């Protein structure tokens, strides 16, 4: 046992000595040039400055430059030193021989991941445009945007707040929300907010980062080949809000009450996002293109809120553009389609009943879908309530609200209100309230509404008033 311990100790010491020599060699070679700003300024070709002070604070400083960048340490000229140099070791096609030296499992999984391949974008384009045109569109535009290690682990904000690759610091770190927003701009900005008019989500206010929900396997892949994000992202609100043991920063997380109104009515049919999305960022024209698109697909707006179906539940939807074509080939439709998108502008305040039940415009009936289905017109007609008609109905004039009849835990029946005995004082009070003025009218209105919640107390208040 002692012998094994001594051997292990010797090996560790040898490794540390080797790493120390590599670092010293790197410093004498690479950093002789790359840490000298005055020298670099005198050169006309591309130059990369590395702050040795910043770099020494990073975890990777112990390895030295050649561990990741390769090249020739013993060379005396730039040309020789840069032989077999890997200038961007974080790129996907180099990860296995650079980052993968230490992060072997991650680099193998990342090769197949959606972040590493952008396969989901390609599949969406092919689904809508067909194999030939869809593949060409993806090659021309989307294929340029797949992520690499540096995009997530080496980017930070500059003085203007823009995300830039911080080469001088080499400060590799766990991605923050800012890193994610850099690519996932529409979902990202709906999470962190867009000025005073478009507030940040309740989770962003609480200090949660994207990685608090979207874990390591979702970022780097699980080693399997997946066709779209829906196969990878398996988070749901219940992970935290239907878990009594869940805490954040030492405080218990608010829990979902399946018996409360309107949860009891909608919990089996609606995704949480359908009610708790505060505002909505729709896809805008030409987000990722250098040249202008041939048509307008939308604008930043908080009121263009749309719903559709996916796997048996109602979700928020958006129009997603394919901004290279004014018309989708072989289909007589504009160059965009509906897709289920769960924007992250969540609020602890839900949408009102009126949002969905008095506005048919939120249920689109045209254009194809990439993911999800449009809600059928007959279903929309069935759940639609004409607001003006209701306002002028008996129930509307009495001031009833949706919850008065539709609360599951109230077990209200028509006869509860519509027996002669029960309805007579309500009608009489309503008549008096319509004729009254000032404080009397205000008191009678209050009593009239109280009949729907506590008839006994309402009767007592009415007798006292008389």
N, C-alpha and C positions, 0 to 999 in steps of 0.2 A: 504493500500500500504506500509506504514511504517512498519507494523507488519510483512508482508511478507519479506521485506528487512532485518529486524532484524533476522528473523528465518533463512534466507539464509546465512546471515553473520555468525551466530552461527554454522551452519552446516559446512561451509567452514573452520572456525577456528578449529572445532573438527577434521575435516579430516586432516588438517595440523599437529595438535598435534599427531594424530594417526600415520601419516606417519613419523613424527620426532621420535616417540618412536620406530617404526619399524626399522628405519635406525640405531638409537643408539643401539638397541638390536642386529641388524645384525653385527654392527661394533664390539660390545663386544663379540659376539659369533663367527661368520664365519671368520671375518677378524683378530681375535686374532691369528688364525693359518695361514690363507691364505695370510696374508700380511707380514709374518715373513719368509724371505728367509732362514735364518740360521736354523730355526726350520724345515722347509720343506726339506732342504738338508739332515737332519739327518734321514729322513724317507725313508724306502726302497720301500714302495708302491707308486702307482701313486699319483702325487701331482700337484696341480694347484696354481700358484702364481698370486695374484691380487695386482697390485700397487694401493694403496688407493689414492695416489696423482693423478694418471691418472683417476681412476674411479670417483673421486669427480668432475671432469670436465665434465662428461657425463650427458646427460639429465636424464638417468635412476638412477643416484646416489640418488635422492630424495626418491626412493622407497625401497631401501634396498634389501639385497640378497634374502630373503625368498619369496619375491613377485614373483620372476621368478623361483627360484630354489627349493622352498618349503623346506622340511626338518624340524628339530625340534630345535628351538632356545633355549629352556630351558634345553637342554641336557648337560651333563657334560663330555660325552665321544664321540669319533668320531662315533662309531657304532650307538649310539642313535641319535646323531645329523644328521646323514645321512639317517635316516629312511624316506622312501618315497621321497628321494632326486631325483630331475630331474637334472642330470649332464649336459645335453645338451638341454636346454629349447627351442633352436631355431629349433630343428628338426620338420619335418612336422607333425608327429603323436602326438606331444606334443603342437603344436602351439596354439590350442584352449584354453588350460588351462594355458598357459604361456603368450606369446605375445598377444594372443587373449583376455586376460582380459581387455586390453586397446584398442587394434587394432582389435576389434571384426569383423567389416565388412571385413577387409582385410584377416583375418585368415579364415573366411568362404569361401571367394572367392578363396583363395589360394588352398584349399583342392581339388578343381576341375580344377585348372589351369594346363597348360602344364609343367610349372616349377615344380609344386608340384607333378605331377604324371608321367612325362616323357611318356605320352600316345602317343605322336607323334612318338617317337623312336620305341615303341612297334608296332604301326600300320605299320611303314615302314618295320620292320623285318617280320611281318606276311604277308604283301603284297607280298614280294619277296620269302620268304621261306616256306610259308604255315602256317596254324594255329598251328600245333603241334610243328614243328621245330622252327618256328619264335618265338613262346611264350617261348620255352625253352631257346633259344639264348638270348632273352630279360631278362629273369629271371637270367641267369647266368652272364650276363655282363652289359647290359644297365640299369637294375633296380637299380644298385648301385650308379647311378650318378644323380638322381633327386635332385633338389636344396632344401635347407631349408633357414630359415631367416638368420642364421649366415653366410652362404656362401656369401651372397650379402652384408649384413649390418655390418659384424664384421671382414672382412678380409682386411688386408693391407700388404704392401710390407715390407719384412725383409731387413737386410743389404745386402743380395745377390740379391735383386730384386724379390724374390719369394713371391707369395701371400700366407700368412699364417693366421690362425685364431688368432687374437690378444686378447687372453683371459686376459692378464694382464691389458690391457687398458679398456676393455669393452666399447670401443669407437664406439657406433653404429652411422652409418652415411648413407647418400644417396650413393648408389653404384657409383663408378667411372668406367671408361672404363677398368681399370686394373682388376676389379672384373669380368666383363663380359668376358674378354679375357681368364681368368683362366679356364673357361669351353668352351666357344665358340672360341677356339684357332685359327682355320683356318680363319674364317671370321674376328675374332678380330685382328690377326696379319696382315691381308691384310689391315685393317683399320689403325693401328698404325705404320705399316712398319716393315721390317725385315732387318736391316742393310742398308748399302748404296746402295746395288744393287736393293733392293725392297723398294721404298720410301713410306712414309705414305700418306694417302689419302688427298685430298684437304680439306675435312671437318675436319680431325684430325689436320691439320696444322692451321686451323682457330680456333681451341680450342673447338670444339663441343665434348661432351661426348655422349655415347650411349643413355643415358636417355633423351637427348635433342630431339631425334626422337622417341624412344621407351618408351612410357609413362607408367604411373602407372598401368593402366588396362592390358597392354600387359605383364607386369611383374607378377602381382598378380592374373590376371584373372578377368573376368567380371561377374563371377557367373554362366556362362553357360559352358556346357561340349563341348570342341572342340577336333577334331580328329587330327589336324596337325597345324603347325605354319602358314600355308597359310590362315587358317580361322581366325587367330588372328592378324597377322601383316598386317595392312591396310595402312601403310605409302606409299607415293610415292613422287617422286621428285617435282611434281607440288604443293605439300603442301607449299613449300617455293619458288620454282623457277617459279611458275605461280601465284604468289600472290604479287601484286605490293606494298601492305602495309607491307610486311614481312621485318623485320629488325633483325640483330644480332649484339649485342654490339653497338647498336646505328647506325649501317651502313646498307644501303639498300642491299638486297640480289640480286645477278645477276638474271635477268629474262629470261625465255625461249622465244625465238623468233620463232614462228611457221612458219614464212615465209622465214627464212634464209635457206641457203643450208648447210647441207643436211636435216635439220629438216623437211622442207616442203615435201621432198620425202618420208621420213621414219617414220614420227611421228605416223602414224596410225598402223604401222606394227612392229616396233621395240621398246622394252623397252629401257630406257636410258642406262641401264647397258650394253647392247650389244655393245655400242660404247664407253662409258666412263669408262669402267673397264680398269685400267692401267696395272696391272699385276695380275696373277692368282695363287692362292695356291690350288693345287689339294690335295685330301685326301691322306694321307700317310699310310703306313702299320702299323698296331698294335698301333694306337694312344692311345687307352685306355686299352690295354690288358697287363697283367703281363707276359704271355707266348708269344713267337713269333708266328705270323700267319703262315699259310701254303703256302702263296704265296705273291707276291709283287703286290700292287695295284697302286703305283704311287710315286712321289717324289715332293719335293718343286721345282717349276719351274715357270717361268714367260711366257713361250712361248706355253705351252699346254693350249690353249684358245679354248673353245668349245661353240657352239651355238645349241639351240634347241627351241621348241615351247611350250608355255604354255598359255592357255586361249586366243588364237588368236594372241599372240605377240611372237617375238623372244627374248629369254633371254640367259644369260650365263648358261652353264651346267658343272657339274663335275661328275667324277666317285666316288660313295660312296661305301665303302667296308662293307662286312659282314665277318670280318676276322676270323671266326671260321670254315669255310668250304671252301675247294678248289673248290668244285662244289656245285651249288645250287641244293638241292634235287628235283628230278623229272623234272629238266630242264637242258638241255645240254649247259649250259653257265657257265662262271667263276663266282666266288662268289662276284660279285659286280654289280652295276647297275648305269645307268645314272639318275641324278636328277637335276632339275633346282636349282641352287644356285646363289644367287646374292652376290658375294663377294664384299667387301666394299672398294676396292682400287680405288676409283673413282678419276678421274682427270678432270680438266677443259679443257684438250686437248682430243679430240675424236680420236678414231681409224681411220686410213686412209681407203679409199674405197678399196684399195688393200688387206687389212687384210681379208675382207670377200669375195671379188669377184675374187680373184686370188688364193685362197687356199682352196681346197676341204677337207683337213684334219680336219678343224675345225667343220665339220658337221659329227659327228659319225653316223655310219649306223648299228652297232651291239650292242648287250647286251640289256636287258630289261630296262624299265624305272620305277622308283618309282613315280616320279612326272614329268609331261611334256611329250612331244612327240619328237621323232627324226624327223628332217626335211627330207622330201622325196628326194630320189636320183634325180628324174626328176626335182624337184625344184632347187636342187643344180646345176645340169647341165645347167639349163636355165639361172641362174644368173652368172655362171662362165665365166670369161674372161681369155683367155690364154695371159699371160703377154708378152711373146716373140712375139706372132703373132701380138698383138696390137702395140708393139714397132716397128715392121717392116711394119706396115700398113701406108697408106697415112696420117691418122690422127696422128699416133704415130710419124712418121718422122717429121710432122709439129710441134710437141711439144704440141699438145692439151692435156689438162687434163680433168678429169671427169666433173668438174664443167663447162667447156666451153659449154657443150651440155645439161647437166642434171640440171642446176639451174632452178628451177621453175619460179623464178621471172624475168628470162631473156627472156623467150618465144622464144628461138632460134628455127629456123626451118632449114631444110637442105638447102633450097633455099637461105637462108641468106648468106651462104658461097659458095654454089655450082653453082650459076649463073656464066656464063662466065666472066661477068664484075667484079665480086667480087673475083673469084678464081685466075684469071690471075696474079695480082700483088703478091699474096701470094706465088704462085709457082715460079715466077721469083725471088722473094726475097730469097726463100729457096734455089734455085739453086746457087744464088750468095754467100749465106752464106756457102754452102758446099764447094765452091771453095776458099773462102777468108781465110785469116789468121790474127792472132793477133787482134788488136783493131777493125779492119774493120769487122772481123767475129763476134766479140762480139756485135758490134752495129747492124749488120744485123740480128743476132739472136733475139736481143731485139725487133727490128721492126717487124720481122716475128711473134713473139708471140703477139705483140700489135695489129696485124690485127684482132685477135679474140675478142678483148675487145673494141677497138676504131679504126675502119678502117680509119676514117678521119684523125686522128692524125698520124696513121702509114704512110699514104700516104704522109702527109706533111713532116714527118721525112725522108722518102725515097727520096723525091725531094731535100731536103736540103743536103742529103748525096751525091747525084749525082751531 
